[in-house]
Amino acid sequence: MGYRILETDDIPGYLHERGHWADPADIRVREVSDGNVNRVFLASNAAGTRSLALKQALPWVRVAGPSWPLSPDRSDAEARAYEQLAKVAPDDIPAIHGYDPENHALVMEDLSDLEVLRTVLNDGAPYGPHTSPQIGRLVARLSFATSDFGMTSADRKALISSSVNPELCRITEDVVLSEPYVEHEHNHWHEGLDDLAARFRADTRLRTEVADLRHTFMTSGQALLHGDLHTGSVMVGERAGTPVVRVFDPEFSFVGPIGYDLGLYWANVLVSEERARALGVLSDHANQLRLSWEAFETEFRRLWPTRVDTFFDDAYLDRFLRRVWTESLGYAGTELVRRIIGFAHLTDLTTLPDAVPASRRALLLGRELIVRREELTTPELVRALV
């Protein structure tokens, strides 16, 4: 039949045809697309006792339309990432009920009883004690299991081959790791940041350090990544009185440097801290970097004795983790910069009464994390910058 773009009226019949729903007449559908790239629908029965989510990859960037074409094959990468995540962190992701590669559509658990972490934070709520540690553990479990420490050489080569994601990697290489430092049509910023935007483009040291991080992103195949791990791809809430954290949207997934996932999360943590500071709200947002790193490191060390290649000793583990820490700081810096003077800004800052002071602080912090990442050897040193 071939690929077709699904509309709201198509969803009941589609779910019935795919075996997800017995009675298509008992399906109510609403579109809840919120991200930059895809369409998302929620389907429920009339009684409100059953619901599913359906996500479809369009042949273009949703917020730009056909003027920015993008292969819908990226949904294959997302489905593969969920398959790997389900093996090591099944309670940290939505349950996947089926993937249709022909129509690039995922049917999954409805998470609408939860809230997007960024929205919760923007409304003034705290992170809570579970969120950042759970993110750190998830990254550790996924990265260890899909690294040369956790997989045989043959299985790793197969994973690398099947997880190539060139179009979305190219978006990251351009939008995050090069465009903010040159003149480019995607870049935009508040006029109160004109001087910093110009200074960053002329900053030779900064550009060289970003080039180093970009090259590492392009060439370092340490483990399978989520690839777009930020506060907009985390849902939080409670179910039956128990805190719930769910990570979703791993469509940018590929085999790359572990520090990229941690860095994206940290950048968003630091932006939420700047928002709280601008609003005069006491917060522990910046402490989340430490909590997530400690959980990541603890879990990675716990898994270390199970590695398949015993040539790597504990001294090498220390060196490896130092490298992950350093690269995580650098990628956090690049994400801070691009979210303020590049493409796709954050509502944490754009919804402030005056976004300029917080944006300036975040930009300058981003530069420090990039150029001083080798010096900042502990979370305490990073916290001193915030």
N, C-alpha and C positions, 0 to 999 in steps of 0.2 A: 504493500500500500504506500510506503514511503513516508518520509518525515512531514508532519503537518504541525503548524502552530496551533496550539489548543486555546480556545476561548472559553469563557465561563460556561456557556451553554453546552460545550462539548464534554465537560468533565463528568457528569453523571453517566453518560453512555460509555465513556472511556474507562472509568473505574469498573463498570459492569463487564465490559468486554475483556478486561485484563484479570477478571476474577477477584477483584477486591471488594465488590459490593453486589449483593444478590438482587436488590430491587432498586433500579435507577430512579424510579419515581420517588423514592424516599431519600433523596440526596438534595441538600441545600448547599450552594456553592457561593463563596465570595473570594474575590481576588485581594490578596494582602501584600502584593509586591512592594518591597521597600528598599532592596539593595540596588546597586548600580547596574547589575548585569542580567539577572534572570527574572522570570515570572513565577509567582507562588500563589497557589489557591488552597483554601481550606474547604473541605467537604464534611458535612455533618448530616445526621438524620433529623427528622422533624422533632423527635422526642429529645434531642440533644444528648443522647446516651452513647453515641459513637461518632468518631471523627477521624479524618486522615488529612495529611497535607500532601500536596503534589507540587513539585518544583520542575519547571521545564527550562532548559537552556535555549535561548533564542539565537538566531544566526547573526546577531549584532549585540552591541552593548545597549541594554534596555534604556538607560537614561539618555543615550545619544541617538538611538534609532539607526536606520539603515546606513547613515553616513559614517558609522564606525562599525564595519563588519567584523564578526568574530565567530569562528567555527563553533557550532554547538557540540562538537566532539569533546569539549572541555568537561561535559557531564560524565564522560567515561572515567576521567581522572578522579572526579568526586566519588563515583561509585566504588572505584578501586580503593580510595582512601578510607571510605566507610567500612569496606570489607576488612582492611587491616586493623582499623581502630576497634572493630567489633571483636577482634581476637584478643586484644590486650586491655581495652578500656570500654567494655560494652555498656557500663552504667553511666558513661560520660558523654554519650552521643544519643541522638534520636534512634529509635528502632526503625530499621529499614524494611519495608514490606515488599519491595520489588523495584527493579530497574528495567526500563524499556529503552535499550540502546538505539532502536530505530527512531523513536520520537524524542530521545534524549530527555526522558522524564523519570524522576525518582518519586516513588510513593513512600511516605514515611510517617512516623508518629507525629501527631499534632502537638506542638509545644505551646499552643496559644494560652494555656493556663499559666505559663511562665512569662517572664518579662525579659526583654533585651537588657543586658547588663549596662550598656551605655545609657539607656533611658532611665534605669533605676538610679544610676549615679547622678545624672543630670537633674533628677528630681530631688537630690539631696540625701539619698539613702547611703549608708556605708557599704563597703564591699562585703562585710560579714567575715567570719573566721574561716570559712570553708573554701571560698571561691579561688583565691590565688594558689593555695596549696594544691587544690585539685587540678588546676591548670598545669602547675609544675609537674605533678605526678603523671598526668596524661602525656605531656611532651616527653618525659623520661621514658615511659613505657613504649610509646610509639617509636621513638628514636632508637632506643636500645634494641627493640625487637626487629627493626628493619635495617640495622647497621651490620657491619662485618663482625661485630661482637656477638650479635644475636642470631645471625643467619649463616648458613654455610655459604661458601663462595659461589657455588652454582645457583643457589636460590637468590642470592643477592644480585647476580648478573641478570637473572630473569626479572627480578623486581625492577631494576634500573631500566631494563628494556621496555617493560610494560608501563612504566610510570612517566615516560617522556611527555611533557606538557608544554610544547614550544610556544604556542600563542600566548598563554597566560604568563609563562616565564618572561616572555619578551615584554609584556605589559609592565611587570615588576622592574625589569632591567631598565626600562625607559622611564616610566612614571615615578618610580621611587628612587632609582639609583643613577639617574643622569639628568632628566629634564629640569628639576628644580635648580640646577647649577649652570644652566644655559638659558638663552632666550628661547622660549617655546610657547606655542599657542595654548597649550594645556595649562600653563601656569597662570595663576591669578592670586591676588592678595589684597588685603586692606591697604588703602593709600598710606596709612600710618606706618607701614612696613617697607615703604619704597627704599629707604636707605639700607636696611638689612638685606633685602633681596638683591640689590646691586652689589653690596659688599660680599655676599656669599658667592655671587657669580665671579667676582674678581679675586677670591681667596684661593691662591694657588695651593697652599697646604691642605685646605679643606677639600678641594677638588681631587687632589692626589689621594687622600685618605678614602674618599668616597670611591674613587676608581679602584682602589685595592679591595674594598668591600664588594664592589660590583663584580670584579673578577673572581673573587671567592664564591659569590653567589652563582656565577656561571659555571664554575669548574669543580666545586667541592661537593661530592656526592656522599655525604656522611650517612644520611638516613632519609626515610620518607617524612616529608613535612606536611603539616596542614596547609601552610603557604599563605594564609590570610587570617591569622589568629589575632583578633583584636576584640575590644569590648562590644562591638556590634555583631560578633559571631559567637557570643556566649549568652545563653539564656539561664536565668536564675529564678528561684522561687521556693515554694514548699509544697510537698505532697504528703498528706497524712502526718503533718507536723515535722517532717524530716526535710532538711535543706536539700535542694536539688540544683545541680549545675550541669548544663548540657552544652557541648560544643558542636557547632554545625557549620555548614558551608565550606567544606574543604576542597572546593573546585580548583583552587590554585595549587593543589597538591603536586609535588614532584620530589625527586630525590636530590637533596641539597644540604646546605650547612644548617646544623641543628640550631645554631644561634639565631637564625632568622625568625623562627617561630617565637622564641622567647623575646627577642628584641621587639617584634611588633606588639606583643602584649605589654611589655614594659613601657613602650612609648605611649600607648593609650592610657596606662596607669598614670604616667607622669602628666599627661594632658588633663586627666581628671583632677589631679592635685592642683594644677594651675587654675582650673575652674573654681575649685573650692576656695583657694586663696583669694581669687578675685571677688568672690561673693562674701568673704569674711567668715567662712565656715570652717570650724575645726575638723580636721580629717586625719585619717591614717593612710591615705591613698598611697603616698610615696613608700610607706612601709611594705606595700604589697609586692614590690620588687624583691625585697629580701625574703618574704614568705614564699614566693613562687620559686626563687632560686634555691632556697634551702630544701624545699620539697623535691625539686628536680634533682638536685645533687644527692640527696638522701636515697631517693628511689633508684637512681642510676647506680649508685654504689651498692645498694642492696641486690641489684640484678647482676652486678659484675661477676660474681663467682660462677654464674651460669653460662658465661661466654663460651662460644664454640671453638674459638682459637685461643688456646691457653698460652701462646707465646707472649701475649700482652700481659705485663705484670702490673702490680699496684702502682709502681712509680710512673708507669706510662699513663695509667688512669688519671693520676694527679695532673700530669701535663695536658692530657686531652681535655679535662674539665676546665683547666685554666684557659685553654683556647676557646672553648665554647662560651665561657663567661665573657672574654674579651670581645669576641665577635658579636655576642648578644648586645653588648653595650653599643657597639658601632652601628648595628642595624636599628637599635632603638633610636639613635640619633638621626639616621636617615629618614625614619618614619616620622619623627617629629618635624623635620624640615619640610618634607613633601606635603604633610597635612596642613601646612600653614602657607607656604608659598608655591606649592605645586598643585596637583589635581586632587579632587575629592577631599574637601575640608571637613573638619569634625564639628558636630553640633555642640560639643562641649564648650568650644570657644565661640562659634558663630552666633550662639544664642545669648551670649553675655551682653549686658547693657553697653559695655565698652570692651571690645575684644582686643584692643591693641596692646595694653600693658601685659596681659597674660600671654598673648601671642609672641610678643618680643621676648619675654622670659623663656618661653618654650623653645623658640628658635635658637637663642643663645645657649640654652642647655643642650639642645641637639648638637650644636657644633662642638661643645665641650666633650660630649660622649663620643663623638666621632674621632676627634684629634687626640684626645687624652685617654682613649680606651685602655691602652697598655698600662697607664699609671693607676687607674682606678681599680684596685685589686680586691676591694671588699664592698659589700652593700653600704657600709657606713660611709665610705668615701663618696659614693654616689649620692647618698642622702644629704651629705653636706653641701652638694651643689644645688639642691632643689630649694 
